[in-house]
Amino acid sequence: MKIFNKSFDNVIKSEVGLGMCDYAFALEKFYPLINRFEAQRKSLDSRLYKRLEQDILAGCIMPPITIAFVKQDPKFQNIEELKDFMMNKINHGYILDGIQRLNTLKKASELRIFEPTNPIYFNVIISDNEDKLLYRMITLNNGQKPMTPKHQIEILTRDLFDFSHLTRFNIQSEKEKSIERLPNAFSLADVTKGYLSFLTENVHNENNKIIEEKMDEIIVGRILESRVFIGSITFKDILSLIDSKLSDSFLSEWFRVSNNLIGFCCGIKFSYSFIQEENIEETRNAFKTFELAFSAIKPSKVNLGKFRRELSFYFVKNYRQTKGFDTNELIGKFLEITAN
């Protein structure tokens, strides 16, 4: 394996390099990484990739694949340091772009005329958090099928984040729940929706009145425009904050309401330090006031799910002010918001 150069991506604040290896190295070291994502895209059986398989056997040079890593301090003094890091941490890498090319390369390698010494180029990205990798993954894969933005985000939520530091925040997929349900576990689908609201800075990312393909385009546009990774608060920080509040039974139940979680994840970056620094009793009392005010809304007159997302977002975003409101003051604010 060779690394030719490196540079620093000033958008996602990450180290980026360009390298090359032969097919044998790629199959041994890179190909197994596609299985790190439990929900990774399945290999596509299409004429496009059949043509690529034939081209590989004929000696083509494929477009570079992209490999990513998470590292606290992503800067390197020289390309040798970068190469050493890759060699030592290769099993912890992620394929952000090129999964189908690696699948096709694997198929081609099973044929007798395959040449394992032919070269394949790759880009490497080392970021200090997962949100930046998600942003880059979206920009690399936007428009490809069948992986939608929601699918990409679900993959990262499940497989890229390390939840081991969380003491009470357990996450289960529907498949896992059907096998053995953990008490008080969060739904992977709900956490994914929360992550999506954080990335898009919008609580409305589902709409069955809009064609799914168009909705995907809207979501991608929101993510690219929000540039949420520029801020100091990461989604991992948000999960840790929620985890610290789950010892309280009321707050535990509140966060497990999907629309509450969506609104909270969207609004928390504006009041993160304020909620983080207060004790759990203060948080519980403030969120109880929210529920009392919300109960004043007539269910028969509104879309409760929509309003819960919007009002929990407003409440959390403006927490420095809303925390001091009594129930009637908060009802008044809710009336102003829902009147529009």
Secondary structure, DSSP 8 states (H G I E B T S, - for coil): -EEEEEEEETTTTEEEEEEEEEHHHIIIIIGGGGGGSTT-------HHHHHHHHHHHHT-----EEEEEE-SS---SSHHHHHHHHHHHGGG-EEEE-HHHHHHHHHHHTSTT--TTSEEEEEEEEESSHHHHHHHHHHHHTT-SS--HHHHHHHHHHHTS--TT-SS--EE-HHHHHH---TT-EEHHHHHHHHHHHHHT-S----TTS-HHHHHHHHHHHHHHH-GGGSS--HHHHHHHHHHHTTSHHHHHHHTSHHHHHHHHHHGGGTHHHHHHS-HHHHHHHHHHHHHHHTTS-TTTS-HHHHHHHHHHHHHHTHHHHTT--HHHHHHHHHHHHH-
